[in-house]
Each structure stands twice: as structure tokens, then as C-alpha cells.
């Protein structure tokens, strides 16, 4: 879905990143990942549902073989993180001795991701790193070591390119700030 259609409804207050900007940054991240994991098998772990677009485009941008698996975790109640993490869908892949790259759409408070990293590290991987398209430095409550960051953004509610509000806006090709009247 094109952003102009949503902007006409006054749901987005500020466009942040166009489809072209997102694709360019993912290509740059892919080059870094290829260099860092040269000669090593890599398992990409996408965090559902938001990371679907990032995972699809990042994995297609990689000029190497990768394996892909998915995990669904939840800590959100409405628009805020509750801090209580639940596994909704676990991995199908054994992580023992594997190089794991968690692929996220956004890092907000860092609470869910810090829990997820600890959980995956307890499964015996060779390494666990994080790649995220977006990070909100002002919102971080738990320090999280992120190896690959697409963009740092302000602490605002953003939608598009996998990010949603009430399961809407995920299929926008760009990312924008959601108008407060939509979620308040």
C-alpha cells in the first residue's frame, strides 16, 4: 500500500523513511553482514510479525546462503510494552553451535529483546547478534547490544513496513509517524 493513501486519511503525521531509503539501508546492512559472517553458516531468526518485511528484504539482499527461522514473542499491551514476555511461537531449529542473527523491525524499550537474547544464548549457539531496521534510543530501558542498526528514530509511534497499530498499516511500503488521534 502506498503511503499517500494513508496520508489522505490523516493517519500519518510525518513520513520518516521512503521505500527507497529502506531498501538502500538494508543493502548496506547486508554488505556488513556478508563481511562479518564470511565462511560461517548463518541462521536468521525473524521476530514475528513485525520483522516479516525486514527479514524478507534483508535475506534477499544477502549474496550468500542463509537459513531462516521464526519466533513470535509478545510483551505489548496496546501501544506500550508490558515487560512480561510470552513465547507465542518457538523456533523449529536447534541453535547448538549455530551463528544466530536476530532480525527485528524495531527496538523500543529493549526489554523484550534482552529477554530474547538471553533465552537464545541459553540454547548453546556459537554466537547471537541483532540486526534491526529501527531503534528508539530515547525509549531504551534495558541496554541491548545491537550490531546492525538501520536507522535511529525519535520516540514516536511509527507504522509501516511491518510495523502496525491494531494490525493495520503493516503493508505500507514506507515508514511514518502515526497520528495520535488514531491510537489515543
Secondary structure, DSSP 8 states (H G I E B T S, - for coil): --HHHHHHTT-EEEEEE-HHHHHHHHHHHHHHHHHHTTTS--EEEEEETTTHHHHHHHHHH-SS--EEEEEEEEEEETTEEEEEEEEEE--SS--TT-EEEEEEEEESSSHHHHHHHHHHHTTT-SEEEEEEEEE-GGG-SS----SEEEEE--SS-EEBTTB-BTTBSTT-SSEEEE-HHHH-
